Amino acid sequence: MWQKVITYYKDGTDNSQTAKAICISGANGQDGKPGENGVKGKGVKSITPQYAISDSNVVQPTEGWSNTEPAWSEGKYIWTRTLVIYDDNTQETTTPIVSNGLNSALSISTAARKQADSAKSTADSANTTASEAKTTADNASQTANKASENATSAVDKANTANTNASSALTTATSANKTANDASSKADNASKTANSASEKADNADANASSAVTSFCAYSLMKLMLLLLTTSALVKKIS
């Protein structure tokens, strides 16, 4: 036995918080007589949780109990109880209770599964969109590469045409120079021909003058000869 003395003061305070308890104990008594044997107890052979599903979370289900947890769906409630089998093969079940924790966990997991399914659907849709975008990008890349090849071919053709044009220009320039040289030579030849023509005309004039002079000379000699002959004839006569 423990004893503690509490003192109350006139100012309304006391020492209940500081007073120490004192253990009061007496001498040990004599041992008592042994008691009678009790009723033999029975041991527990097995304990098995059981489940049932119901539309109500208030009214206990009376059937459908199983050792296997049932599939849960929204609007349903899982109830639990425990089947106890003793070693004398008697059994009893505990009072069924609605498993709020299990129902809440299943509700949360179902909502999470829906969110996961929705996220997967969104991801699948995004993946499809990404695949389509990749296909479009690949097609655009191929088109761009083809356009680049065509552009390169066009540039090559343009360069070839430019080279051909440059060559043609060089040829035309050379031909023009040749034509100019030929024209210059033709002008020189024309000048030479004109000069030769003038010389020929002068020679022809000189020849005509010489013929005229020769004829006059010959006529004078002939007249002189005639006069001489006439004079001789007269002498002879």
SVG drawing of the C-alpha trace seen along z (x, -y; Angstrom):
<svg xmlns="http://www.w3.org/2000/svg" viewBox="-29 -69 95 102">
<polyline fill="none" stroke="black" stroke-width="0.4" points="0.0,0.0 1.2,-3.5 0.3,-6.6 0.8,-10.3 -0.1,-13.2 -1.3,-16.4 -1.3,-19.7 -3.8,-22.4 -2.8,-26.0 -5.0,-29.0 -4.1,-30.8 -5.7,-27.9 -2.5,-26.2 -1.3,-22.7 1.7,-20.4 0.0,-17.7 2.7,-18.0 5.6,-17.8 4.4,-15.5 6.1,-12.1 4.3,-8.8 5.3,-6.3 5.0,-2.5 3.3,-0.9 3.7,2.9 3.0,5.5 4.6,8.9 4.1,11.8 1.2,14.1 1.0,17.9 0.6,19.7 -3.0,20.6 -4.3,24.0 -4.0,25.1 -7.1,24.4 -9.1,27.0 -8.2,27.9 -10.0,25.7 -12.1,26.9 -9.9,28.1 -9.6,25.4 -9.7,25.9 -7.0,24.7 -7.4,22.9 -6.8,25.1 -7.0,22.4 -8.1,18.8 -9.3,17.9 -10.4,14.5 -13.6,14.6 -15.1,12.0 -18.5,11.1 -19.6,8.3 -22.8,6.3 -24.6,3.3 -24.9,2.0 -22.3,0.8 -24.8,1.0 -26.7,4.4 -24.5,7.4 -24.5,9.9 -25.9,13.3 -24.6,15.3 -21.8,15.2 -19.0,15.6 -15.7,16.9 -12.1,17.4 -11.1,15.5 -11.3,11.7 -14.0,10.8 -13.6,8.4 -14.6,4.9 -16.5,2.4 -17.9,-1.1 -21.1,-1.1 -20.1,2.2 -18.8,2.9 -16.6,5.7 -17.4,7.2 -15.0,9.3 -15.3,11.8 -13.0,14.5 -13.7,18.2 -12.1,19.8 -11.8,23.6 -10.8,25.2 -8.9,28.4 -12.1,30.2 -13.3,29.3 -15.9,26.9 -16.0,23.5 -17.4,20.1 -17.3,16.8 -16.7,13.3 -19.2,10.6 -19.0,9.3 -17.7,5.8 -17.6,3.6 -13.9,3.3 -13.7,-0.5 -9.9,-0.4 -10.1,2.3 -13.0,0.6 -11.2,-2.8 -8.0,-1.3 -9.8,0.5 -11.6,-2.7 -8.4,-4.7 -6.6,-1.9 -9.6,-1.9 -9.4,-5.6 -5.7,-5.4 -6.1,-2.6 -8.6,-4.8 -6.1,-7.7 -3.4,-5.4 -5.5,-4.1 -6.4,-7.6 -2.7,-8.6 -1.8,-5.5 -4.5,-6.5 -3.2,-10.0 0.4,-8.7 -0.7,-6.3 -2.4,-9.2 0.7,-11.3 2.8,-8.5 0.6,-8.1 0.7,-11.8 4.5,-11.7 4.8,-8.8 2.6,-10.7 4.7,-13.8 7.9,-11.7 6.4,-10.2 5.5,-13.7 9.0,-15.0 10.6,-12.0 8.5,-12.7 9.4,-16.4 13.1,-15.4 12.9,-13.1 11.1,-15.9 13.7,-18.4 16.5,-16.0 14.9,-15.4 14.5,-19.2 18.1,-19.6 19.2,-17.0 17.1,-18.7 18.5,-22.0 22.0,-20.6 21.3,-19.1 19.8,-22.5 22.9,-24.3 25.1,-21.8 23.1,-22.3 23.3,-26.1 27.0,-25.8 27.3,-23.7 25.1,-26.2 27.2,-29.0 30.4,-27.2 28.9,-26.6 27.8,-30.2 31.3,-31.3 32.7,-29.0 30.2,-30.3 31.1,-33.9 34.8,-33.1 34.1,-31.5 31.9,-34.4 34.6,-36.9 37.2,-34.9 34.9,-34.8 34.3,-38.5 38.0,-39.2 38.6,-36.9 35.8,-38.8 37.3,-42.1 40.7,-40.9 39.1,-39.6 37.3,-42.9 40.5,-44.8 42.3,-42.6 39.4,-43.1 39.7,-46.9 43.4,-46.6 42.8,-44.4 40.2,-46.9 42.7,-49.8 45.3,-47.8 42.8,-47.0 41.9,-50.6 45.5,-51.6 46.1,-49.0 43.1,-50.2 44.4,-53.8 47.8,-52.6 46.2,-50.6 44.2,-53.7 47.3,-55.7 49.1,-53.1 46.3,-53.0 46.3,-56.8 50.0,-56.7 49.7,-54.0 47.0,-55.9 49.2,-59.0 52.1,-57.0 50.0,-55.5 48.8,-58.9 52.3,-60.3 53.5,-57.4 50.8,-57.8 51.5,-61.5 55.2,-60.7 54.5,-58.1 52.2,-60.4 54.8,-63.1 57.4,-60.7 55.0,-59.5 54.3,-63.0 58.0,-63.8 58.6,-60.7 55.8,-61.7 57.3,-65.2 60.7,-63.7 59.4,-61.3 57.5,-64.1 60.6,-66.2 62.6,-63.3 60.0,-62.7 60.1,-66.3 63.9,-66.2 63.8,-63.1 61.2,-64.6"/>
</svg>
